[in-house]
Amino acid sequence: MDATNCRVGIIGAGSTGVYLASLLVRQGYQVDLFEKAARPRTDGCGILLVTSGMNALAQGNPQLCQQLIKAGRPAQRFEFRNLKGGVVNTETVTLQPDELPSMLIHRKAILEALLADLTDLPSHNIGFHFNYQFESLSQTDDGVTVHFTNGQQWQGDVLVGCDGIFSQVRRFVAPEAKTCYLGDLVWRGIVADEQFCADGDFILYVRGRGIYSNFFDIGGGYTHWGFFIERVQDETEIGRPRPNNKTIPAQELAKLPSEARFVIESTPTNQIVTNFSYDLDPLPILHQGRVVLLGDAAHAKSPSRARGMTSGFEDALALVNYLNDSQSVATALAGFEAERLPIVHEYQRSSREISRKTGRKKQKTAA
Ligand SMILES: Cc1cc2nc3c(=O)[nH]c(=O)nc-3n(C[C@H](O)[C@H](O)[C@H](O)COP(=O)(O)OP(=O)(O)OC[C@H]3O[C@@H](n4cnc5c(N)ncnc54)[C@H](O)[C@@H]3O)c2cc1C
C-alpha cells in the first residue's frame, strides 16, 4: 500500500499504541495517536519482557531494543520457593548465540524510551493528541470517522484500537466480548533494594494458602514485587478495576517469610498499585471493516506467562508488515487477523490455564 496516502488513527498511547505509531511513522504513514489522559502514562511497575517481545522490538527498531537492554536487567535465574522460604526449583537462563535476553525492566523505562523515539521522528507525519477520549465511530467502504468526548472528530483510512483491557473501540468490533475476573487481587510495587534479588534474579513464592508472590531485580538498585491474594469480589466491585479497600490485609502478608514481607513493607505507599486481575475471553475476530484491535484491547490475558506487553509489540510489527505488503486495507487487516488470531488465542488459553491452576476456589465471570 502507498503509506504516504494512508492515514491511520490509533486510540491509546500505552506500549502497544506508541510502538505501533513509531513503526508506522518510520514507514511514511500519516499517524494520529489519541490518548484520553492529559499526558503520557509512564507509570507502572516491573515488567518481564520475554524474548519474543524483544525480537519484535529488534525487528522493528534495533536501536530501541538495545536501549532497553541497557535500561533493565537480563533475566538470569528463576528461583521457585515455598511459603517457608525453601527452594523448590531453580532454573538458570542460558542464551543461544544471537538470542536476545528476556528483560526485567521498569515499565517507565520502556514507555520513556518509546516516547523519546517517537518525538525524534518527523513531526509532520504524526499528531499526538492528549485529552482525547474515544467515544464512538462510524465507517463506510472509503474511510472511518471517530468521535471524541471533547466534541472533536477524526477521519482516516484505518483505525487501530490500542485502548487496553477495558477498550471502548472493541464495542464496534466484537460487542459480545467479555472480561473475566480471574479471582486475584494484586498489589505491585517498586522499592530501592539490592539485597533480596541478586543481579537478574526472578524469585517466585509458589501459590499456596490463597496467596502467590514474585520479586525481581529491575536494575538501578530497584526491585519489583507482586503480591496476589485470592479474593471474591463484593457486589459493588464486580467489573471494576480496583477494590474498595486498597490496604494489603496483614493476615495475608503474614503468610510470606519475613525476608520477603520486609521488602513489601519497606515500599513507600505511593509506589504501590493495586488492581483486580481480569483477562478477556478470546475474540472470534480482530477487525471489522477498517477498524482493528491490538494489544490488551484484543487479547488481555493473565500475567502468568508474561505475554501481555510482548504480544502488543508482536501485533504492532505484524500489522505494519501487512499494511506495507498489501494492496488494500481490507487485505492487510484480513491477513493480520489470520496470522495473529491463533497466536493470541494460544497465549490467552495457556495464561488463563496457568493462572487457574492448583488450589483455587471457583471463579465468577464478570460482564
Ligand atoms: C499484574 C500485572 C502484571 C503484568 N506483568 C506483565 C509482565 O511481566 N510482562 C508483560 O509482558 N506484561 C505484563 N502485564 C501486561 C501488560 O502490562 C499489558 O499487556 C500491556 O501494558 C498492555 O499494553 P496496551 O498498550 O495494549 O494497553 P494499556 O497499557 O492499557 O494502554 C491503553 C491506553 O489507552 C488509553 N485509553 C483507554 N481508553 C481510552 C479511550 N476511550 N480513549 C483514548 N484513550 C484510551 C489508556 O489511557 C492507556 O494509555 C501485566 C499486567 C498486570 C495487570
The ligand as an SDF file (V2000), in Angstrom:
LIG
                    3D

 53 58  0  0  0  0  0  0  0  0999 V2000
   -0.4480   -7.5430   37.5000 C   0  0  0  0  0  0  0  0  0  0  0  0
    0.0600   -7.4340   36.0840 C   0  0  0  0  0  0  0  0  0  0  0  0
    1.3560   -7.8140   35.7810 C   0  0  0  0  0  0  0  0  0  0  0  0
    1.8120   -7.7880   34.4390 C   0  0  0  0  0  0  0  0  0  0  0  0
    3.0770   -8.2160   34.1660 N   0  0  0  0  0  0  0  0  0  0  0  0
    3.4950   -8.2680   32.8790 C   0  0  0  0  0  0  0  0  0  0  0  0
    4.7930   -8.7440   32.5720 C   0  0  0  0  0  0  0  0  0  0  0  0
    5.6070   -9.0630   33.4560 O   0  0  0  0  0  0  0  0  0  0  0  0
    5.1540   -8.8170   31.2380 N   0  0  0  0  0  0  0  0  0  0  0  0
    4.2960   -8.4290   30.2320 C   0  0  0  0  0  0  0  0  0  0  0  0
    4.6740   -8.5340   29.0400 O   0  0  0  0  0  0  0  0  0  0  0  0
    3.0700   -7.9540   30.5150 N   0  0  0  0  0  0  0  0  0  0  0  0
    2.6510   -7.8720   31.8050 C   0  0  0  0  0  0  0  0  0  0  0  0
    1.4090   -7.3790   32.0780 N   0  0  0  0  0  0  0  0  0  0  0  0
    0.5250   -6.9800   30.9740 C   0  0  0  0  0  0  0  0  0  0  0  0
    0.9330   -5.6500   30.3640 C   0  0  0  0  0  0  0  0  0  0  0  0
    1.0480   -4.6650   31.3740 O   0  0  0  0  0  0  0  0  0  0  0  0
   -0.1350   -5.2480   29.3490 C   0  0  0  0  0  0  0  0  0  0  0  0
   -0.3840   -6.3280   28.4890 O   0  0  0  0  0  0  0  0  0  0  0  0
    0.3080   -4.0630   28.4890 C   0  0  0  0  0  0  0  0  0  0  0  0
    0.6800   -2.9860   29.3120 O   0  0  0  0  0  0  0  0  0  0  0  0
   -0.8470   -3.6620   27.5680 C   0  0  0  0  0  0  0  0  0  0  0  0
   -0.4380   -2.5480   26.8030 O   0  0  0  0  0  0  0  0  0  0  0  0
   -1.5120   -1.8340   25.8550 P   0  0  0  0  0  0  0  0  0  0  0  0
   -0.7820   -0.6720   25.2830 O   0  0  0  0  0  0  0  0  0  0  0  0
   -2.1330   -2.8270   24.9480 O   0  0  0  0  0  0  0  0  0  0  0  0
   -2.6460   -1.3090   26.8490 O   0  0  0  0  0  0  0  0  0  0  0  0
   -2.5430   -0.2160   28.0100 P   0  0  0  0  0  0  0  0  0  0  0  0
   -1.1860   -0.1560   28.6060 O   0  0  0  0  0  0  0  0  0  0  0  0
   -3.6940   -0.4870   28.9380 O   0  0  0  0  0  0  0  0  0  0  0  0
   -2.7710    1.1720   27.2630 O   0  0  0  0  0  0  0  0  0  0  0  0
   -4.0540    1.5920   26.8460 C   0  0  0  0  0  0  0  0  0  0  0  0
   -4.0280    3.1110   26.6930 C   0  0  0  0  0  0  0  0  0  0  0  0
   -5.2800    3.5220   26.1360 O   0  0  0  0  0  0  0  0  0  0  0  0
   -5.7610    4.6570   26.8240 C   0  0  0  0  0  0  0  0  0  0  0  0
   -7.2370    4.6400   26.6950 N   0  0  0  0  0  0  0  0  0  0  0  0
   -8.1180    3.7910   27.2770 C   0  0  0  0  0  0  0  0  0  0  0  0
   -9.3660    4.0760   26.8900 N   0  0  0  0  0  0  0  0  0  0  0  0
   -9.2850    5.1310   26.0300 C   0  0  0  0  0  0  0  0  0  0  0  0
  -10.2430    5.8870   25.2990 C   0  0  0  0  0  0  0  0  0  0  0  0
  -11.5680    5.6140   25.3720 N   0  0  0  0  0  0  0  0  0  0  0  0
   -9.8050    6.9010   24.5060 N   0  0  0  0  0  0  0  0  0  0  0  0
   -8.4710    7.2070   24.4220 C   0  0  0  0  0  0  0  0  0  0  0  0
   -7.5180    6.5360   25.1140 N   0  0  0  0  0  0  0  0  0  0  0  0
   -7.9100    5.4950   25.8970 C   0  0  0  0  0  0  0  0  0  0  0  0
   -5.2900    4.4420   28.2550 C   0  0  0  0  0  0  0  0  0  0  0  0
   -5.2520    5.6590   28.9940 O   0  0  0  0  0  0  0  0  0  0  0  0
   -3.8910    3.8560   28.0230 C   0  0  0  0  0  0  0  0  0  0  0  0
   -2.9010    4.8410   27.9160 O   0  0  0  0  0  0  0  0  0  0  0  0
    0.9500   -7.3570   33.4070 C   0  0  0  0  0  0  0  0  0  0  0  0
   -0.3580   -6.9240   33.7130 C   0  0  0  0  0  0  0  0  0  0  0  0
   -0.7910   -6.9490   35.0330 C   0  0  0  0  0  0  0  0  0  0  0  0
   -2.1920   -6.4820   35.3350 C   0  0  0  0  0  0  0  0  0  0  0  0
  1  2  1  0
  2  3  1  0
  2 52  2  0
  3  4  2  0
  4  5  1  0
  4 50  1  0
  5  6  2  0
  6  7  1  0
  6 13  1  0
  7  8  2  0
  7  9  1  0
  9 10  1  0
 10 11  2  0
 10 12  1  0
 12 13  2  0
 13 14  1  0
 14 15  1  0
 14 50  1  0
 15 16  1  0
 16 17  1  0
 16 18  1  0
 18 19  1  0
 18 20  1  0
 20 21  1  0
 20 22  1  0
 22 23  1  0
 23 24  1  0
 24 25  2  0
 24 26  1  0
 24 27  1  0
 27 28  1  0
 28 29  2  0
 28 30  1  0
 28 31  1  0
 31 32  1  0
 32 33  1  0
 33 34  1  0
 33 48  1  0
 34 35  1  0
 35 36  1  0
 35 46  1  0
 36 37  1  0
 36 45  1  0
 37 38  2  0
 38 39  1  0
 39 40  1  0
 39 45  2  0
 40 41  1  0
 40 42  2  0
 42 43  1  0
 43 44  2  0
 44 45  1  0
 46 47  1  0
 46 48  1  0
 48 49  1  0
 50 51  2  0
 51 52  1  0
 52 53  1  0
M  END
$$$$
